[in-house]
Amino acid sequence: MNEKKNLLIKEILVSALQNHKKSNLKIAERLYKDILKIDPNHFESISNLGALLVQTNKFDRAKELLQKAIEINPDYVIAYNNLGIALQELGESQKAISCYEKAIEINPNFANVHYNLGKIFEKLNETQKAISCYEKAIEINPNYVIAYNNLGMALQKLGESQKAISCYEKAIEINPNYVIAYNNLGMILSELNYIHEAKKYLEKALNLDPNRKEMYDSYGDILLRLNQHSKALTYIKKGVGFIRFTQKDFKII
C-alpha cells in the first residue's frame, strides 16, 4: 500500500477512535468502514468496529469481524473478550465460555474477562463458578463496582444474605451514585424484613434515577408494608416490575 493511502488511513483512524471514545458511534462506524474500503484487512478497524457493533447490539456482524480480528492476531485478548460477549448474546454459551477462557489464558489479569465469564456462569445457573469469577475480577480490580454488585446477587441467590449486603455496601462505597446497588440493597433488606432500612435505600435509588420505572413496584410494596396505602398505590401505578440490571464490558484499542 502506498504512503498516501497509509497517511489517509491514519488520519481517518484518529477521527474514528476519537468519535468512538466520545460515543459518537454512527460516525465512528462509518469511519471504520471507510478504512476497510481502503484496506479490508486493517486490524485496528476490524477489531474496533467489532467492539462498536457489540455496543450497538449488532451481534452477528460483530461476531464475523471479531473472528477475523483473531485470525489476524490470535493473541489479541480484547477481541476474545468482545467475541465472547457477542456469542453470549447470540445464545452460543459454550463458545462464549471458550473465548473468555482463551482470553484468560493469554492474560490472566484482565478483570473484565473474569467478570464476563461470571455473568455467563450465572446465566447458566452455575452460581458457585460465577462467584469465583466475580471474586477474581475484584481481586484484580478492587474498585470493580459492577463485579461487587453481581457478586452480591450471586451470593443472595445462595442465601448468603449478609455477604451479599456487604457487597452492595462496598459497591455504594466505591460509587455513591450507583443506582443498581441501592436498589438491590433495598430489595434484600426488604426480604429480610428490615423495612425502614429498605425504604431508605429504595428512596435513594429513585431519587438518583426516577426514570427507572421497574423500581417503583418495590418501593410501593415497602409503603404498603408501612400502611401508607394511598402513597403506595401512586408508586405501584408507575411500576412495571422489578428487574436487576446488568452491564456489558468492552474495550477498544
BANULUM-663373 format. One record per residue: x, y, z of N, C-alpha, C in turn. Coordinates in steps of 0.02 Angstrom, whole numbers, padded with zeros to 5 digits, always signed. Example, Ala and Ser with C-alpha at 12.3 -4.5 7.8 and 13.67 -1.06 7.14 Angstrom:
! residues 2
+00660-00284+00390+00615-00225+00390+00660-00165+00390 +00642-00112+00354+00684-00053+00357+00645+00002+00394 
! end
This chain:
! residues 253
+00043-00060+00000+00000+00000+00000+00044+00062+00000 +00028+00110-00041+00072+00168-00047+00065+00214+00013 +00114+00259+00018+00119+00304+00076+00057+00349+00082 +00031+00370+00026-00028+00414+00028-00087+00380+00060 -00098+00316+00043-00154+00278+00073-00142+00267+00147 -00080+00253+00166-00064+00243+00237-00079+00306+00278 -00061+00363+00251-00074+00426+00286-00148+00439+00292 -00185+00423+00238-00258+00433+00239-00290+00388+00292 -00268+00325+00296-00295+00279+00345-00280+00304+00416 -00220+00326+00428-00202+00352+00495-00246+00411+00514 -00257+00455+00466-00298+00514+00479-00370+00494+00495 -00398+00448+00457-00467+00426+00469-00471+00389+00536 -00420+00348+00551-00421+00308+00612-00421+00353+00674 -00381+00405+00673-00380+00452+00730-00450+00480+00742 -00484+00501+00690-00551+00527+00696-00601+00474+00720 -00593+00413+00693-00637+00358+00713-00631+00343+00788 -00569+00340+00811-00558+00325+00882-00584+00381+00927 -00574+00443+00906-00599+00499+00946-00675+00497+00951 -00708+00484+00895-00781+00481+00896-00805+00420+00935 -00770+00365+00929-00789+00304+00966-00787+00317+01041 -00732+00347+01063-00724+00359+01135-00773+00412+01161 -00797+00455+01117-00848+00505+01136-00919+00480+01126 -00925+00415+01108-00990+00383+01096-01027+00411+01036 -00991+00441+00990-01021+00460+00926-01018+00399+00880 -01060+00349+00895-01050+00283+00867-01065+00278+00793 -01115+00314+00770-01131+00312+00698-01074+00340+00657 -01045+00395+00681-00989+00425+00645-00930+00377+00646 -00915+00350+00705-00858+00304+00711-00867+00243+00667 -00928+00215+00665-00941+00157+00623-00927+00173+00549 -00951+00230+00527-00940+00249+00457-00866+00256+00442 -00828+00285+00488-00757+00296+00477-00719+00230+00476 -00735+00185+00521-00702+00119+00519-00716+00084+00452 -00778+00090+00429-00797+00059+00365-00760+00092+00307 -00749+00158+00312-00711+00193+00260-00640+00165+00256 -00610+00152+00313-00543+00124+00314-00542+00054+00282 -00593+00015+00299-00595-00054+00273-00608-00056+00198 -00636-00003+00170-00642+00001+00097-00573+00010+00065 -00529+00044+00102-00461+00054+00077-00418-00007+00089 -00424-00035+00150-00385-00094+00169-00430-00142+00207 -00457-00192+00174-00505-00239+00206-00476-00279+00264 -00409-00279+00270-00377-00317+00324-00346-00272+00377 -00369-00210+00381-00341-00164+00431-00363-00185+00501 -00314-00210+00539-00330-00245+00602-00368-00200+00652 -00342-00141+00665-00373-00098+00716-00445-00082+00699 -00459-00069+00635-00527-00053+00614-00573-00113+00620 -00548-00172+00602-00588-00233+00609-00606-00245+00682 -00555-00241+00725-00567-00255+00797-00612-00203+00829 -00598-00139+00815-00637-00086+00847-00708-00082+00820 -00716-00095+00755-00784-00097+00728-00822-00155+00758 -00789-00212+00768-00821-00268+00802-00844-00249+00872 -00801-00214+00909-00819-00190+00976-00879-00143+00974 -00878-00097+00926-00932-00049+00918-00998-00084+00903 -00996-00136+00861-01057-00172+00843-01084-00212+00903 -01040-00233+00947-01063-00263+01010-01101-00211+01051 -01073-00150+01054-01106-00096+01091-01175-00081+01063 -01183-00086+00997-01246-00068+00966-01290-00129+00951 -01274-00185+00983-01315-00246+00981-01320-00277+00912 -01270-00266+00869-01269-00298+00803-01222-00358+00808 -01246-00409+00843-01201-00462+00865-01178-00508+00809 -01220-00521+00760-01200-00565+00705-01140-00536+00667 -01146-00473+00649-01092-00440+00612-01030-00433+00657 -01041-00417+00720-00985-00412+00767-00947-00477+00771 -00984-00532+00775-00953-00598+00777-00906-00609+00718 -00929-00594+00658-00889-00603+00597-00824-00563+00601 -00830-00500+00620-00772-00456+00622-00722-00477+00675 -00747-00495+00734-00703-00514+00789-00668-00580+00775 -00702-00625+00742-00669-00687+00722-00613-00672+00672 -00625-00625+00627-00573-00606+00579-00515-00573+00615 -00529-00531+00665-00476-00499+00704-00432-00551+00737 -00463-00603+00764-00425-00656+00797-00384-00697+00747 -00410-00705+00687-00371-00739+00635-00308-00699+00619 -00314-00633+00618-00257-00590+00604-00208-00590+00662 -00235-00585+00723-00193-00583+00784-00222-00631+00835 -00198-00694+00836-00227-00745+00880-00216-00733+00955 -00175-00684+00973-00161-00671+01043-00192-00606+01068 -00240-00579+01031-00269-00514+01049-00327-00525+01097 -00312-00515+01161-00359-00534+01214-00424-00495+01211 -00422-00432+01192-00482-00390+01190-00532-00417+01140 -00507-00441+01083-00552-00470+01032-00587-00532+01059 -00551-00574+01096-00582-00633+01126-00636-00613+01175 -00623-00561+01215-00673-00538+01263-00736-00513+01228 -00727-00471+01177-00785-00444+01142-00821-00498+01101 -00784-00545+01073-00816-00601+01038-00856-00643+01087 -00830-00652+01147-00868-00688+01198-00935-00655+01213 -00935-00589+01218-00997-00552+01230-01046-00564+01173 -01021-00557+01111-01065-00567+01053-01094-00637+01052 -01052-00687+01064-01076-00757+01063-01126-00769+01119 -01113-00739+01177-01160-00746+01233-01228-00718+01215 -01228-00660+01184-01292-00629+01165-01327-00668+01110 -01289-00705+01070-01319-00746+01017-01339-00815+01043 -01331-00827+01107-01352-00890+01137-01301-00946+01129 -01241-00930+01107-01189-00980+01098-01144-00982+01160 -01173-01008+01214-01142-01002+01280-01075-01038+01285 -01072-01098+01260-01010-01136+01267-00953-01105+01227 -00969-01080+01168-00919-01045+01128-00896-00981+01163 -00943-00947+01195-00926-00886+01232-00878-00903+01289 -00893-00957+01325-00850-00978+01380-00780-00993+01354 -00776-01026+01297-00711-01042+01268-00671-00979+01252 -00706-00928+01226-00673-00864+01211-00646-00832+01275 -00687-00830+01326-00665-00799+01389-00606-00838+01419 -00610-00904+01416-00556-00945+01443-00491-00934+01404 -00497-00927+01338-00438-00913+01297-00409-00844+01315 -00452-00796+01325-00429-00729+01345-00392-00732+01412 -00418-00771+01459-00385-00777+01524-00318-00813+01517 -00316-00862+01472-00253-00897+01459-00200-00848+01434 -00220-00802+01391-00174-00752+01363-00155-00701+01416 -00205-00677+01452-00194-00625+01504-00236-00640+01565 -00208-00675+01615-00246-00693+01674-00268-00634+01716 -00241-00575+01703-00255-00516+01745-00302-00466+01711 -00342-00490+01664-00391-00448+01629-00457-00455+01666 -00470-00408+01710-00528-00414+01756-00594-00419+01719 -00602-00383+01665-00666-00384+01629-00684-00453+01604 -00635-00492+01584-00649-00559+01559-00675-00604+01615 -00644-00600+01673-00669-00639+01730-00740-00619+01748 -00754-00554+01745-00822-00531+01758-00872-00558+01707 -00855-00553+01643-00900-00578+01591-00910-00653+01595 -00857-00689+01612-00864-00761+01622-00910-00776+01680 -00904-00736+01733-00950-00744+01789-01022-00733+01769 -01035-00684+01727-01104-00671+01705-01133-00730+01667 -01093-00761+01625-01120-00817+01586-01131-00878+01630 -01087-00889+01679-01098-00945+01726-01161-00932+01767 -01172-00869+01786-01232-00853+01824-01295-00866+01783 -01292-00848+01719-01348-00861+01674-01362-00935+01667 -01309-00975+01669-01315-01048+01663-01330-01081+01731 -01343-01040+01782-01358-01064+01850-01300-01102+01881 -01240-01087+01859-01180-01114+01891-01153-01060+01938 -01191-01050+01992-01182-00992+02035-01114-00991+02070 -01091-01049+02093-01028-01050+02128-00970-01032+02082 -00973-01055+02019-00922-01036+01970-00926-00960+01958 -00986-00934+01954-00995-00862+01943-00963-00823+02001 -00975-00846+02061-00946-00812+02120-00870-00811+02116 -00841-00867+02097-00768-00871+02091-00742-00821+02040 -00778-00814+01985-00757-00767+01932-00763-00695+01956 -00817-00678+01989-00826-00610+02014-00772-00593+02066 -00758-00642+02109-00707-00631+02160-00639-00620+02129 -00624-00657+02075-00560-00648+02041-00557-00579+02008 -00612-00558+01978-00614-00491+01947-00601-00437+01999 -00629-00445+02059-00620-00397+02113-00549-00399+02140 -00521-00460+02143-00451-00467+02165-00405-00427+02119 -00418-00430+02054-00377-00394+02005-00391-00319+02009 -00456-00302+02014-00476-00231+02016-00521-00220+02077 -00491-00199+02133-00530-00192+02195-00585-00139+02192 -00586-00098+02140-00638-00047+02133-00688-00065+02079 -00693-00128+02063-00737-00151+02008-00809-00153+02034 -00842-00097+02030-00906-00087+02063-00959-00136+02037 -00962-00147+01972-01013-00192+01943-01002-00263+01967 -00938-00283+01973-00923-00350+01997-00948-00360+02069 -00941-00309+02111-00967-00313+02179-01043-00322+02178 -01076-00285+02135-01149-00291+02131-01170-00361+02109 -01138-00387+02057-01157-00453+02032-01137-00508+02081 -01081-00499+02115-01062-00546+02168-01115-00546+02222 -01140-00488+02239-01193-00484+02289-01255-00522+02267 -01275-00515+02204-01334-00551+02179-01323-00626+02179 -01262-00648+02161-01248-00720+02161-01249-00748+02232 -01219-00712+02279-01220-00734+02349-01291-00735+02376 -01330-00685+02357-01400-00682+02378-01438-00743+02353 -01423-00764+02292-01456-00823+02264-01441-00886+02305 -01382-00888+02335-01363-00946+02376-01385-00937+02449 -01420-00883+02463-01445-00872+02531-01394-00842+02578 -01338-00817+02552-01286-00787+02594-01299-00712+02599 -01351-00696+02636-01378-00628+02636-01329-00577+02663 -01295-00592+02718-01250-00542+02748-01191-00527+02703 -01165-00579+02669-01111-00568+02621-01135-00527+02562 -01196-00540+02540-01225-00502+02485-01232-00429+02505 -01258-00416+02565-01265-00348+02589-01198-00312+02590 -01146-00346+02612-01079-00316+02614-01056-00297+02544 -01072-00339+02494-01053-00324+02425-01089-00262+02400 -01154-00257+02413-01191-00198+02390-01165-00135+02425 -01150-00142+02489-01124-00084+02526-01056-00063+02498 -01015-00112+02480-00949-00096+02451-00958-00061+02384 -01005-00085+02344-01018-00053+02279-01038+00020+02289 -01079+00033+02339-01101+00102+02353-01044+00144+02380 -01000+00113+02420-00942+00148+02445-00897+00171+02387 -00889+00128+02337-00847+00144+02279-00881+00197+02236 -00946+00189+02226-00985+00236+02185-01049+00255+02221 -01048+00311+02257-01106+00331+02296-01168+00347+02254 -01162+00348+02188-01219+00361+02145-01240+00300+02105 -01220+00241+02129-01233+00179+02091-01303+00155+02107 -01350+00172+02064-01421+00160+02075-01436+00086+02086 -01406+00043+02046-01423-00028+02049-01407-00058+02117 -01351-00037+02145-01332-00065+02211-01380-00041+02265 -01401+00022+02263-01451+00046+02312-01515+00005+02304 -01535-00007+02243-01597-00044+02231-01591-00115+02257 -01536-00149+02241-01527-00218+02263-01520-00223+02339 -01486-00174+02368-01480-00173+02441-01549-00162+02473 -01588-00117+02445-01655-00107+02471-01697-00170+02466 -01690-00206+02410-01730-00266+02400-01712-00321+02449 -01648-00332+02460-01628-00386+02506-01648-00368+02578 -01642-00304+02596-01663-00284+02663-01739-00292+02671 -01775-00280+02617-01848-00292+02618-01863-00365+02629 -01826-00409+02593-01837-00481+02602-01821-00504+02673 -01774-00469+02705-01755-00487+02774-01798-00450+02826 -01849-00413+02801-01897-00377+02843-01866-00318+02881 -01812-00291+02855-01785-00229+02881-01818-00172+02840 -01881-00159+02855-01922-00119+02812-01899-00046+02807 -01884-00017+02864-01865+00054+02864-01798+00064+02829 -01751+00018+02841-01687+00022+02807-01696+00013+02731 -01738-00035+02713-01752-00047+02642-01782+00015+02610 -01828+00047+02644-01860+00107+02617-01808+00162+02603 -01760+00169+02648-01709+00220+02640-01669+00209+02576 -01649+00147+02563-01607+00133+02504-01647+00136+02440 -01709+00113+02442-01751+00117+02382-01768+00190+02365 -01779+00230+02416-01789+00302+02404-01728+00334+02371 -01670+00314+02396-01608+00341+02368-01602+00322+02294 -01618+00259+02278-01615+00236+02209-01662+00277+02164 -01723+00288+02188-01772+00326+02148-01752+00399+02141 -01723+00427+02194-01701+00496+02191-01644+00505+02140 -01600+00454+02137-01544+00457+02090-01567+00450+02018 -01618+00407+02008-01643+00397+01939-01718+00382+01940 -01759+00434+01941-01832+00425+01944-01861+00396+01880 -01821+00387+01828-01847+00360+01765-01845+00284+01762 -01815+00253+01810-01812+00180+01811-01877+00153+01841 -01928+00147+01798-01995+00130+01822-01998+00062+01856 -01951+00017+01838-01952-00050+01868-01939-00050+01943 -01917+00007+01971-01904+00010+02042-01965+00034+02082 -02015+00059+02047-02072+00088+02082-02113+00035+02119 -02120-00024+02089-02158-00078+02122-02128-00095+02189 -02062-00100+02191-02027-00119+02253-02040-00067+02308 -02035-00004+02288-02046+00049+02337-02119+00051+02358 -02164+00039+02311-02235+00037+02329-02250-00019+02378 -02217-00077+02368-02227-00133+02414-02204-00115+02485 -02148-00080+02489-02123-00058+02555-02174-00012+02588 -02202+00035+02550-02252+00081+02578-02315+00045+02601 -02335-00006+02564-02392-00047+02586-02378-00079+02653 -02318-00105+02661-02300-00139+02723-02294-00091+02781 -02288-00026+02765-02287+00026+02816-02355+00059+02824 -02406+00027+02792-02476+00050+02796-02486+00120+02766 -02444+00138+02719-02452+00201+02683-02485+00186+02616 -02549+00165+02619-02581+00134+02561-02592+00182+02503 -02613+00242+02518-02627+00290+02465-02563+00307+02426 -02510+00320+02463-02446+00337+02432-02418+00276+02394 -02428+00217+02423-02405+00155+02391-02438+00146+02323 -02502+00159+02319-02539+00150+02256-02511+00195+02201 -02491+00256+02220-02463+00302+02171-02400+00273+02139 -02358+00242+02180-02296+00213+02154-02309+00149+02115 -02354+00108+02140-02368+00045+02106-02396+00057+02036 -02436+00109+02029-02464+00126+01963-02409+00144+01913 -02353+00170+01939-02298+00189+01896-02252+00130+01879 -02259+00076+01916-02211+00021+01911-02225-00027+01854 -02172-00063+01835-02179-00113+01782-02148-00180+01804 -02129-00187+01867-02099-00249+01891-02024-00241+01901 -01998-00273+01951-01927-00265+01970-01882-00307+01925 -01830-00275+01899-01779-00310+01858-01711-00291+01885 -01667-00339+01893-01598-00323+01910-01560-00310+01845 -01520-00257+01846-01487-00236+01784-01418-00267+01779 -01396-00274+01717-01328-00296+01703-01296-00249+01653 -01230-00251+01649-01194-00208+01602-01141-00249+01566 -01129-00231+01502-01076-00264+01464-01012-00223+01471 -00956-00260+01474-00891-00227+01474-00858-00239+01407 -00835-00187+01382-00800-00195+01319-00740-00149+01319 -00696-00162+01275-00636-00121+01269-00624-00105+01196 -00593-00047+01183-00569-00033+01116-00495-00019+01122 -00462-00019+01065-00389-00008+01065-00374+00062+01092 
! end
